[in-house]
Amino acid sequence: MIKSSPREFLRESEGMTLLDVRSPSEYAAGHVPGAINMPLFNDAERAEVGTLYKQAGRQQSILKGLEVAGPKLAGFVQEARRLAKGDRLFIHCWRGGMRSANMAWLFELAGFEVVLLEGGYKAYRHYIREQLGTFTNMVVLGGKTGSGKTSVIEHISRLGFQVLDLEGIASHKGSAFGDLGQEFQPTNEQFENDLYAEVARLDPAKITFLEDESRGIGRISIPDPFYSIMRSTELVFMDVPKKERINRLVKEYAGFPAERLAAAINRIAKKLGGLNCKLALEALEADDFATVADILLTYYDKAYLKGLSIRDQRKVSALPVDRDDPEANARAVVAFFSEHLAGKVPAKV
């Protein structure tokens, strides 16, 4: 049995079979991307063994654990052989304790070489949050709602630059309407795990472009260490005319059911103000989507500019563009960066 630090464990397990032997609910709350859940105990069994540990002590809980797990052992080995890529398995539990140690013993008995994550999933979580605070070589693309920032980021990627799609990882577009057309959001814990997995694939020596975001993207929050760097690095503010932004929003959202659009408007009713909310809902009922977007942008533009104003203005660069043309605007952003900002990153926090 080999014990490996989080850094080495993640590096060596890439492309290999990684087994998470925690309970299904622990796995669902958050797991290492790519890990397969092979729980030693299901949720009810884990609760039973844990309660017995508290009430009767370690020895009684171990006996109960053996009683529960015993009938499953042959099945674990059969499943591991089906899943294994080669003769090596990577395993972890919550803290690198008895669950992973027992499974490691079983799989070694069956002929596998086993690598254990030292400190378990808890150590992994501590490691990735620490590492997310070291990723500094980034430029943030800003712009008011409807500027097409996500599309511009996609085209920057096509130009050969590194990008990071936070909204894609979060399965949410950020606004009150951000869940429309998206899959269910991950847990906050899983978002952080997925974010690190994406960051780890990037070359830290190369610049990465990512979209400006509030700390919260729907139900999830960007982890503090990473968000602090986002707020401290260079930002290119892509200033797109309001008419162009209205047209984009109509194209993106007019096809959704009116009741879902109305629900999103009502979610920000207090921020819009009673009159604006009423006018937006009336325009929606009349299928006047341009007016709906115009009213909503009054609020969203004010909110975005307020957030922009509390940045270090020495690191905010305005880039006016005439049209909502993601390909042309991507080229403009890259050209602006190359000419004016290339020597100013990575950020100094």
PAVODREN-646752 format. One record per residue (C-alpha): z, y, x; residue in three letters; chain. Coordinates in pm, whole numbers, plus 50000, padded with zeros to 5 digits. Layout:
<pts>
[pt [Z,Y,X],'Ala','A']
...
</pts>
This chain:
<pts>
[pt [50000,50000,50000],'Met','A']
[pt [49896,50341,50133],'Ile','A']
[pt [50070,50663,50025],'Lys','A']
[pt [49853,50972,50036],'Ser','A']
[pt [49919,51345,49996],'Ser','A']
[pt [49748,51526,49705],'Pro','A']
[pt [49488,51678,49936],'Arg','A']
[pt [49390,51346,50093],'Glu','A']
[pt [49423,51154,49768],'Phe','A']
[pt [49177,51384,49589],'Leu','A']
[pt [48934,51381,49880],'Arg','A']
[pt [48938,51003,49927],'Glu','A']
[pt [48931,50914,49556],'Ser','A']
[pt [48610,51110,49492],'Glu','A']
[pt [48362,50864,49343],'Gly','A']
[pt [48620,50581,49346],'Met','A']
[pt [48829,50425,49068],'Thr','A']
[pt [49134,50639,48993],'Leu','A']
[pt [49391,50492,48754],'Leu','A']
[pt [49651,50706,48578],'Asp','A']
[pt [49924,50463,48470],'Val','A']
[pt [50124,50715,48266],'Arg','A']
[pt [50151,50688,47888],'Ser','A']
[pt [49861,50797,47663],'Pro','A']
[pt [50037,51117,47552],'Ser','A']
[pt [50108,51218,47913],'Glu','A']
[pt [49743,51158,47999],'Tyr','A']
[pt [49623,51354,47694],'Ala','A']
[pt [49835,51655,47789],'Ala','A']
[pt [49661,51675,48126],'Gly','A']
[pt [49512,51444,48386],'His','A']
[pt [49317,51444,48710],'Val','A']
[pt [48949,51489,48616],'Pro','A']
[pt [48778,51152,48638],'Gly','A']
[pt [49100,50951,48614],'Ala','A']
[pt [49108,50651,48379],'Ile','A']
[pt [49419,50592,48173],'Asn','A']
[pt [49568,50244,48221],'Met','A']
[pt [49919,50292,48084],'Pro','A']
[pt [50189,50053,48198],'Leu','A']
[pt [50375,50148,47877],'Phe','A']
[pt [50242,50302,47559],'Asn','A']
[pt [50429,50603,47420],'Asp','A']
[pt [50672,50401,47208],'Ala','A']
[pt [50745,50158,47491],'Glu','A']
[pt [50802,50439,47737],'Arg','A']
[pt [51048,50603,47497],'Ala','A']
[pt [51231,50273,47447],'Glu','A']
[pt [51264,50206,47820],'Val','A']
[pt [51369,50564,47888],'Gly','A']
[pt [51634,50558,47617],'Thr','A']
[pt [51773,50232,47750],'Leu','A']
[pt [51793,50383,48101],'Tyr','A']
[pt [52007,50669,47969],'Lys','A']
[pt [52228,50447,47754],'Gln','A']
[pt [52265,50126,47956],'Ala','A']
[pt [52156,50213,48308],'Gly','A']
[pt [51881,50129,48553],'Arg','A']
[pt [51910,49752,48561],'Gln','A']
[pt [51887,49710,48184],'Gln','A']
[pt [51587,49944,48167],'Ser','A']
[pt [51411,49751,48445],'Ile','A']
[pt [51462,49423,48259],'Leu','A']
[pt [51327,49579,47941],'Lys','A']
[pt [51031,49718,48131],'Gly','A']
[pt [50950,49376,48273],'Leu','A']
[pt [50978,49223,47929],'Glu','A']
[pt [50738,49480,47783],'Val','A']
[pt [50489,49484,48070],'Ala','A']
[pt [50486,49113,48153],'Gly','A']
[pt [50237,48998,47886],'Pro','A']
[pt [49999,49275,47989],'Lys','A']
[pt [49972,49197,48361],'Leu','A']
[pt [49673,48963,48348],'Ala','A']
[pt [49489,49211,48130],'Gly','A']
[pt [49556,49492,48378],'Phe','A']
[pt [49403,49289,48660],'Val','A']
[pt [49100,49192,48454],'Gln','A']
[pt [49041,49554,48352],'Glu','A']
[pt [49087,49676,48710],'Ala','A']
[pt [48826,49427,48833],'Arg','A']
[pt [48588,49551,48566],'Arg','A']
[pt [48642,49917,48659],'Leu','A']
[pt [48678,49892,49036],'Ala','A']
[pt [48412,50031,49267],'Lys','A']
[pt [48474,49806,49563],'Gly','A']
[pt [48811,49661,49655],'Asp','A']
[pt [49006,49988,49663],'Arg','A']
[pt [49207,50142,49379],'Leu','A']
[pt [49371,50485,49361],'Phe','A']
[pt [49681,50499,49141],'Ile','A']
[pt [49938,50751,49026],'His','A']
[pt [50211,50798,48769],'Cys','A']
[pt [50427,51104,48697],'Trp','A']
[pt [50637,51129,49015],'Arg','A']
[pt [50515,50840,49226],'Gly','A']
[pt [50797,50620,49103],'Gly','A']
[pt [50837,50275,48957],'Met','A']
[pt [50537,50270,48724],'Arg','A']
[pt [50281,50330,48997],'Ser','A']
[pt [50474,50117,49250],'Ala','A']
[pt [50480,49822,49012],'Asn','A']
[pt [50112,49852,48930],'Met','A']
[pt [50033,49883,49302],'Ala','A']
[pt [50226,49561,49369],'Trp','A']
[pt [50030,49385,49094],'Leu','A']
[pt [49690,49500,49216],'Phe','A']
[pt [49766,49420,49579],'Glu','A']
[pt [49868,49072,49468],'Leu','A']
[pt [49525,49050,49301],'Ala','A']
[pt [49351,49139,49627],'Gly','A']
[pt [49295,49513,49598],'Phe','A']
[pt [49377,49775,49858],'Glu','A']
[pt [49586,50037,49677],'Val','A']
[pt [49630,50406,49756],'Val','A']
[pt [49920,50579,49582],'Leu','A']
[pt [49945,50953,49517],'Leu','A']
[pt [50265,51054,49694],'Glu','A']
[pt [50481,51252,49452],'Gly','A']
[pt [50257,51154,49163],'Gly','A']
[pt [50092,51379,48909],'Tyr','A']
[pt [50374,51632,48947],'Lys','A']
[pt [50284,51682,49315],'Ala','A']
[pt [49915,51707,49224],'Tyr','A']
[pt [49991,51986,48974],'Arg','A']
[pt [50193,52179,49229],'His','A']
[pt [49917,52140,49485],'Tyr','A']
[pt [49628,52256,49268],'Ile','A']
[pt [49812,52563,49137],'Arg','A']
[pt [49892,52657,49495],'Glu','A']
[pt [49530,52608,49600],'Gln','A']
[pt [49393,52816,49313],'Leu','A']
[pt [49573,53111,49467],'Gly','A']
[pt [49374,53079,49790],'Thr','A']
[pt [49023,53108,49642],'Phe','A']
[pt [48934,53468,49729],'Thr','A']
[pt [48563,53477,49805],'Asn','A']
[pt [48449,53595,49461],'Met','A']
[pt [48275,53881,49285],'Val','A']
[pt [48346,53942,48916],'Val','A']
[pt [48068,54039,48677],'Leu','A']
[pt [48196,54281,48416],'Gly','A']
[pt [48043,54430,48106],'Gly','A']
[pt [48127,54514,47748],'Lys','A']
[pt [48104,54252,47472],'Thr','A']
[pt [47744,54151,47409],'Gly','A']
[pt [47623,54234,47760],'Ser','A']
[pt [47503,53878,47814],'Gly','A']
[pt [47731,53815,48110],'Lys','A']
[pt [47729,53439,48062],'Thr','A']
[pt [47348,53429,48058],'Ser','A']
[pt [47333,53651,48365],'Val','A']
[pt [47575,53420,48549],'Ile','A']
[pt [47347,53126,48463],'Glu','A']
[pt [47048,53308,48612],'His','A']
[pt [47248,53404,48923],'Ile','A']
[pt [47302,53030,48969],'Ser','A']
[pt [46927,52971,48941],'Arg','A']
[pt [46880,53223,49220],'Leu','A']
[pt [47079,52992,49448],'Gly','A']
[pt [47421,53154,49437],'Phe','A']
[pt [47751,52985,49361],'Gln','A']
[pt [47891,53058,49014],'Val','A']
[pt [48199,52957,48819],'Leu','A']
[pt [48177,52936,48440],'Asp','A']
[pt [48532,52993,48315],'Leu','A']
[pt [48429,53005,47950],'Glu','A']
[pt [48244,52677,47989],'Gly','A']
[pt [48554,52512,48136],'Ile','A']
[pt [48767,52662,47856],'Ala','A']
[pt [48516,52573,47580],'Ser','A']
[pt [48558,52923,47439],'His','A']
[pt [48372,53254,47468],'Lys','A']
[pt [48683,53466,47481],'Gly','A']
[pt [48669,53682,47167],'Ser','A']
[pt [48796,53617,46813],'Ala','A']
[pt [48454,53459,46758],'Phe','A']
[pt [48468,53259,47080],'Gly','A']
[pt [48530,52918,46924],'Asp','A']
[pt [48207,52928,46721],'Leu','A']
[pt [47963,52667,46845],'Gly','A']
[pt [48214,52533,47098],'Gln','A']
[pt [48389,52199,47137],'Glu','A']
[pt [48766,52171,47104],'Phe','A']
[pt [48949,52352,47382],'Gln','A']
[pt [49137,52149,47643],'Pro','A']
[pt [49510,52188,47682],'Thr','A']
[pt [49615,52468,47914],'Asn','A']
[pt [49722,52207,48169],'Glu','A']
[pt [49386,52032,48153],'Gln','A']
[pt [49203,52363,48187],'Phe','A']
[pt [49384,52425,48516],'Glu','A']
[pt [49301,52074,48635],'Asn','A']
[pt [48934,52117,48542],'Asp','A']
[pt [48924,52464,48697],'Leu','A']
[pt [49053,52331,49028],'Tyr','A']
[pt [48801,52047,49019],'Ala','A']
[pt [48518,52299,48983],'Glu','A']
[pt [48660,52531,49251],'Val','A']
[pt [48703,52238,49492],'Ala','A']
[pt [48329,52167,49471],'Arg','A']
[pt [48242,52518,49588],'Leu','A']
[pt [48191,52626,49947],'Asp','A']
[pt [48479,52867,50021],'Pro','A']
[pt [48267,53037,50287],'Ala','A']
[pt [48009,53146,50029],'Lys','A']
[pt [48043,53411,49761],'Ile','A']
[pt [48102,53294,49405],'Thr','A']
[pt [48009,53498,49099],'Phe','A']
[pt [48215,53465,48784],'Leu','A']
[pt [48249,53650,48458],'Glu','A']
[pt [48525,53901,48390],'Asp','A']
[pt [48783,53762,48148],'Glu','A']
[pt [49111,53851,47989],'Ser','A']
[pt [49399,53633,48098],'Arg','A']
[pt [49368,53442,47772],'Gly','A']
[pt [49047,53259,47678],'Ile','A']
[pt [49113,53138,47327],'Gly','A']
[pt [49427,52923,47341],'Arg','A']
[pt [49433,52879,47719],'Ile','A']
[pt [49551,53112,47995],'Ser','A']
[pt [49399,53153,48339],'Ile','A']
[pt [49670,53055,48594],'Pro','A']
[pt [49847,53353,48746],'Asp','A']
[pt [49751,53297,49113],'Pro','A']
[pt [49381,53275,49028],'Phe','A']
[pt [49389,53559,48776],'Tyr','A']
[pt [49561,53792,49023],'Ser','A']
[pt [49269,53746,49263],'Ile','A']
[pt [49016,53800,48983],'Met','A']
[pt [49182,54131,48902],'Arg','A']
[pt [49194,54239,49267],'Ser','A']
[pt [48844,54160,49387],'Thr','A']
[pt [48519,54355,49359],'Glu','A']
[pt [48376,54395,49008],'Leu','A']
[pt [48020,54486,48918],'Val','A']
[pt [48024,54655,48577],'Phe','A']
[pt [47690,54584,48413],'Met','A']
[pt [47645,54871,48167],'Asp','A']
[pt [47413,54757,47888],'Val','A']
[pt [47314,54995,47602],'Pro','A']
[pt [47500,54936,47276],'Lys','A']
[pt [47180,54877,47079],'Lys','A']
[pt [47084,54593,47313],'Glu','A']
[pt [47429,54441,47282],'Arg','A']
[pt [47419,54458,46903],'Ile','A']
[pt [47087,54275,46900],'Asn','A']
[pt [47228,53999,47124],'Arg','A']
[pt [47537,53954,46908],'Leu','A']
[pt [47327,53928,46592],'Val','A']
[pt [47112,53659,46755],'Lys','A']
[pt [47416,53466,46879],'Glu','A']
[pt [47634,53476,46568],'Tyr','A']
[pt [47433,53550,46252],'Ala','A']
[pt [47350,53182,46210],'Gly','A']
[pt [47713,53074,46166],'Phe','A']
[pt [47862,53029,45817],'Pro','A']
[pt [47973,53358,45662],'Ala','A']
[pt [48320,53222,45586],'Glu','A']
[pt [48382,53146,45954],'Arg','A']
[pt [48262,53493,46056],'Leu','A']
[pt [48487,53648,45792],'Ala','A']
[pt [48783,53444,45918],'Ala','A']
[pt [48721,53573,46272],'Ala','A']
[pt [48704,53932,46147],'Ile','A']
[pt [49030,53888,45958],'Asn','A']
[pt [49198,53756,46273],'Arg','A']
[pt [49155,54096,46435],'Ile','A']
[pt [49207,54302,46116],'Ala','A']
[pt [49510,54489,46253],'Lys','A']
[pt [49329,54576,46574],'Lys','A']
[pt [49018,54688,46386],'Leu','A']
[pt [49211,54893,46135],'Gly','A']
[pt [49207,54845,45760],'Gly','A']
[pt [48900,55056,45689],'Leu','A']
[pt [48685,54908,45967],'Asn','A']
[pt [48785,54556,45864],'Cys','A']
[pt [48688,54630,45504],'Lys','A']
[pt [48354,54782,45607],'Leu','A']
[pt [48277,54491,45839],'Ala','A']
[pt [48347,54235,45566],'Leu','A']
[pt [48133,54429,45318],'Glu','A']
[pt [47846,54443,45568],'Ala','A']
[pt [47885,54069,45630],'Leu','A']
[pt [47864,53999,45257],'Glu','A']
[pt [47544,54203,45247],'Ala','A']
[pt [47399,54010,45545],'Asp','A']
[pt [47392,54335,45742],'Asp','A']
[pt [47484,54170,46071],'Phe','A']
[pt [47386,54468,46285],'Ala','A']
[pt [47641,54686,46108],'Thr','A']
[pt [47905,54416,46146],'Val','A']
[pt [47840,54404,46522],'Ala','A']
[pt [47840,54782,46550],'Asp','A']
[pt [48180,54809,46382],'Ile','A']
[pt [48330,54528,46589],'Leu','A']
[pt [48203,54679,46913],'Leu','A']
[pt [48397,54995,46840],'Thr','A']
[pt [48713,54789,46888],'Tyr','A']
[pt [48591,54555,47161],'Tyr','A']
[pt [48442,54834,47375],'Asp','A']
[pt [48764,55031,47360],'Lys','A']
[pt [48969,54724,47453],'Ala','A']
[pt [48739,54630,47742],'Tyr','A']
[pt [48733,54982,47889],'Leu','A']
[pt [49112,54996,47871],'Lys','A']
[pt [49135,54678,48075],'Gly','A']
[pt [48875,54807,48319],'Leu','A']
[pt [49067,55132,48366],'Ser','A']
[pt [49376,54959,48507],'Ile','A']
[pt [49179,54796,48786],'Arg','A']
[pt [49160,54952,49130],'Asp','A']
[pt [48866,55186,49063],'Gln','A']
[pt [48762,55167,49428],'Arg','A']
[pt [48662,54809,49356],'Lys','A']
[pt [48469,54882,49036],'Val','A']
[pt [48096,54946,49076],'Ser','A']
[pt [47882,55057,48781],'Ala','A']
[pt [47536,54904,48747],'Leu','A']
[pt [47340,55057,48455],'Pro','A']
[pt [47066,54835,48312],'Val','A']
[pt [46817,54929,48043],'Asp','A']
[pt [46764,54601,47859],'Arg','A']
[pt [46927,54273,47769],'Asp','A']
[pt [46714,54073,48012],'Asp','A']
[pt [46938,53811,48179],'Pro','A']
[pt [46688,53714,48448],'Glu','A']
[pt [46612,54074,48550],'Ala','A']
[pt [46978,54170,48528],'Asn','A']
[pt [47079,53873,48745],'Ala','A']
[pt [46838,53990,49011],'Arg','A']
[pt [46977,54343,48982],'Ala','A']
[pt [47335,54220,49024],'Val','A']
[pt [47248,54010,49328],'Val','A']
[pt [47052,54296,49486],'Ala','A']
[pt [47340,54537,49422],'Phe','A']
[pt [47588,54295,49574],'Phe','A']
[pt [47372,54238,49883],'Ser','A']
[pt [47324,54609,49939],'Glu','A']
[pt [47669,54746,49860],'His','A']
[pt [47940,54477,49846],'Leu','A']
[pt [47857,54194,50084],'Ala','A']
[pt [48095,54327,50348],'Gly','A']
[pt [48385,54384,50110],'Lys','A']
[pt [48467,54027,50011],'Val','A']
[pt [48665,53806,50032],'Pro','A']
[pt [48924,54014,49852],'Ala','A']
[pt [49237,54124,50027],'Lys','A']
[pt [49525,54077,49787],'Val','A']
</pts>
